[in-house]
Amino acid sequence: MDVYAADMVFAATDDKALNERITADAADAGAWCNVADDPHLGDFHVPAVHRTQGLVVGVGTEGKAPARASAIRDRIARWLASS
């Protein structure tokens, strides 16, 4: 894998062993890595984001419950649309 020119890497395959190898390669290269199937293995988390004119809302759960973050983001988006 060619992660050595990257500053940020996303390991998001359906193969846990491959994600672990990508994570190790990213660490060797000094790149930050987000691991989709094991958030504790990665270096950073990506929030659920809603963008609307003049406003950006991000919801994060420290990688512990991404589906919950998405659901809360969607509830906020619906509330904003109804306001």
C-alpha atoms as an extended CHARMM CRD file, in Angstrom:
* protein
*
        83  EXT
         1         1  MET       CA              0.0000000000        0.0000000000        0.0000000000  PROA      1               0.0000000000
         2         2  ASP       CA              1.1980000000        3.4590000000       -0.8170000000  PROA      2               0.0000000000
         3         3  VAL       CA              0.5850000000        5.4680000000        2.3410000000  PROA      3               0.0000000000
         4         4  TYR       CA              4.0690000000        6.9510000000        2.5560000000  PROA      4               0.0000000000
         5         5  ALA       CA              3.1730000000       10.1460000000        0.7020000000  PROA      5               0.0000000000
         6         6  ALA       CA              0.0140000000       10.6910000000        2.7890000000  PROA      6               0.0000000000
         7         7  ASP       CA             -0.5370000000       12.7730000000        5.9020000000  PROA      7               0.0000000000
         8         8  MET       CA             -3.9240000000       11.1910000000        6.5980000000  PROA      8               0.0000000000
         9         9  VAL       CA             -5.1190000000        7.6610000000        5.8130000000  PROA      9               0.0000000000
        10        10  PHE       CA             -8.5300000000        6.0090000000        6.0410000000  PROA      10              0.0000000000
        11        11  ALA       CA             -8.5650000000        2.2390000000        6.6250000000  PROA      11              0.0000000000
        12        12  ALA       CA            -12.0890000000        1.3730000000        5.5500000000  PROA      12              0.0000000000
        13        13  THR       CA            -12.1380000000       -2.0080000000        3.8850000000  PROA      13              0.0000000000
        14        14  ASP       CA            -14.3080000000       -4.9960000000        4.7540000000  PROA      14              0.0000000000
        15        15  ASP       CA            -11.1550000000       -6.9300000000        5.7490000000  PROA      15              0.0000000000
        16        16  LYS       CA            -10.0990000000       -6.4290000000        9.3920000000  PROA      16              0.0000000000
        17        17  ALA       CA             -6.5810000000       -7.8030000000        8.8090000000  PROA      17              0.0000000000
        18        18  LEU       CA             -6.0890000000       -5.4510000000        5.8590000000  PROA      18              0.0000000000
        19        19  ASN       CA             -7.3020000000       -2.4790000000        7.9270000000  PROA      19              0.0000000000
        20        20  GLU       CA             -4.7750000000       -3.4160000000       10.6130000000  PROA      20              0.0000000000
        21        21  ARG       CA             -1.9970000000       -3.6010000000        8.0120000000  PROA      21              0.0000000000
        22        22  ILE       CA             -3.0030000000       -0.2180000000        6.5760000000  PROA      22              0.0000000000
        23        23  THR       CA             -2.9460000000        1.2110000000       10.1050000000  PROA      23              0.0000000000
        24        24  ALA       CA              0.5360000000       -0.1670000000       10.7620000000  PROA      24              0.0000000000
        25        25  ASP       CA              1.8150000000        1.1570000000        7.4220000000  PROA      25              0.0000000000
        26        26  ALA       CA              0.3310000000        4.5770000000        8.1830000000  PROA      26              0.0000000000
        27        27  ALA       CA              2.0230000000        4.6180000000       11.5930000000  PROA      27              0.0000000000
        28        28  ASP       CA              5.3550000000        3.6580000000        9.9960000000  PROA      28              0.0000000000
        29        29  ALA       CA              4.9010000000        6.5100000000        7.5130000000  PROA      29              0.0000000000
        30        30  GLY       CA              4.0210000000        9.0040000000       10.2530000000  PROA      30              0.0000000000
        31        31  ALA       CA              0.5060000000        9.5140000000        8.8860000000  PROA      31              0.0000000000
        32        32  TRP       CA             -2.6510000000        9.8290000000       10.9570000000  PROA      32              0.0000000000
        33        33  CYS       CA             -5.0700000000        6.9630000000       10.3930000000  PROA      33              0.0000000000
        34        34  ASN       CA             -8.8320000000        6.5800000000       10.8310000000  PROA      34              0.0000000000
        35        35  VAL       CA             -9.9280000000        2.9520000000       11.1670000000  PROA      35              0.0000000000
        36        36  ALA       CA            -13.5700000000        2.4380000000       10.2230000000  PROA      36              0.0000000000
        37        37  ASP       CA            -14.1020000000       -0.9290000000       11.9240000000  PROA      37              0.0000000000
        38        38  ASP       CA            -12.0530000000       -0.2590000000       15.0950000000  PROA      38              0.0000000000
        39        39  PRO       CA            -12.0810000000        3.3940000000       16.1850000000  PROA      39              0.0000000000
        40        40  HSD       CA             -9.7290000000        2.7510000000       19.1100000000  PROA      40              0.0000000000
        41        41  LEU       CA             -7.0390000000        1.5580000000       16.7240000000  PROA      41              0.0000000000
        42        42  GLY       CA             -7.0030000000        4.8440000000       14.8190000000  PROA      42              0.0000000000
        43        43  ASP       CA             -5.5940000000        8.2720000000       15.5850000000  PROA      43              0.0000000000
        44        44  PHE       CA             -8.6860000000       10.3840000000       14.9050000000  PROA      44              0.0000000000
        45        45  HSD       CA            -12.4580000000       10.2300000000       14.4540000000  PROA      45              0.0000000000
        46        46  VAL       CA            -14.6580000000       11.8670000000       11.8520000000  PROA      46              0.0000000000
        47        47  PRO       CA            -17.8070000000       13.5870000000       13.1020000000  PROA      47              0.0000000000
        48        48  ALA       CA            -21.2170000000       13.3560000000       11.4610000000  PROA      48              0.0000000000
        49        49  VAL       CA            -21.5630000000       16.7320000000        9.7350000000  PROA      49              0.0000000000
        50        50  HSD       CA            -24.5460000000       18.7540000000        8.5310000000  PROA      50              0.0000000000
        51        51  ARG       CA            -23.9710000000       21.8180000000        6.3710000000  PROA      51              0.0000000000
        52        52  THR       CA            -26.5350000000       24.4160000000        5.5540000000  PROA      52              0.0000000000
        53        53  GLN       CA            -26.2310000000       28.0100000000        4.4050000000  PROA      53              0.0000000000
        54        54  GLY       CA            -24.0670000000       29.8350000000        6.9300000000  PROA      54              0.0000000000
        55        55  LEU       CA            -23.9250000000       26.9610000000        9.4460000000  PROA      55              0.0000000000
        56        56  VAL       CA            -21.9580000000       23.7650000000        9.9890000000  PROA      56              0.0000000000
        57        57  VAL       CA            -22.9070000000       21.3420000000       12.7710000000  PROA      57              0.0000000000
        58        58  GLY       CA            -20.6960000000       18.3930000000       13.7430000000  PROA      58              0.0000000000
        59        59  VAL       CA            -21.6280000000       15.5950000000       16.1350000000  PROA      59              0.0000000000
        60        60  GLY       CA            -19.0650000000       13.1240000000       17.4490000000  PROA      60              0.0000000000
        61        61  THR       CA            -19.0220000000       10.2660000000       19.9340000000  PROA      61              0.0000000000
        62        62  GLU       CA            -15.2470000000        9.6740000000       20.1090000000  PROA      62              0.0000000000
        63        63  GLY       CA            -15.7900000000        6.8290000000       17.6560000000  PROA      63              0.0000000000
        64        64  LYS       CA            -17.9130000000        4.8910000000       20.1370000000  PROA      64              0.0000000000
        65        65  ALA       CA            -21.2880000000        5.2110000000       18.3990000000  PROA      65              0.0000000000
        66        66  PRO       CA            -21.1010000000        6.5640000000       14.8400000000  PROA      66              0.0000000000
        67        67  ALA       CA            -24.6910000000        5.5320000000       14.0550000000  PROA      67              0.0000000000
        68        68  ARG       CA            -25.8770000000        7.5110000000       17.0710000000  PROA      68              0.0000000000
        69        69  ALA       CA            -23.8790000000       10.5490000000       15.9440000000  PROA      69              0.0000000000
        70        70  SER       CA            -25.5070000000       10.3120000000       12.5080000000  PROA      70              0.0000000000
        71        71  ALA       CA            -28.9870000000       10.0040000000       14.0230000000  PROA      71              0.0000000000
        72        72  ILE       CA            -28.4260000000       13.0560000000       16.2430000000  PROA      72              0.0000000000
        73        73  ARG       CA            -27.0360000000       15.0050000000       13.2910000000  PROA      73              0.0000000000
        74        74  ASP       CA            -30.1570000000       14.1340000000       11.2940000000  PROA      74              0.0000000000
        75        75  ARG       CA            -32.4360000000       15.2340000000       14.1490000000  PROA      75              0.0000000000
        76        76  ILE       CA            -30.5770000000       18.5640000000       14.3430000000  PROA      76              0.0000000000
        77        77  ALA       CA            -30.8710000000       18.9780000000       10.5590000000  PROA      77              0.0000000000
        78        78  ARG       CA            -34.6330000000       18.3730000000       10.6780000000  PROA      78              0.0000000000
        79        79  TRP       CA            -34.9820000000       20.8310000000       13.5710000000  PROA      79              0.0000000000
        80        80  LEU       CA            -33.0050000000       23.4630000000       11.6700000000  PROA      80              0.0000000000
        81        81  ALA       CA            -35.1390000000       22.9360000000        8.5630000000  PROA      81              0.0000000000
        82        82  SER       CA            -38.3200000000       23.4230000000       10.5710000000  PROA      82              0.0000000000
        83        83  SER       CA            -37.1040000000       26.5950000000       12.3300000000  PROA      83              0.0000000000
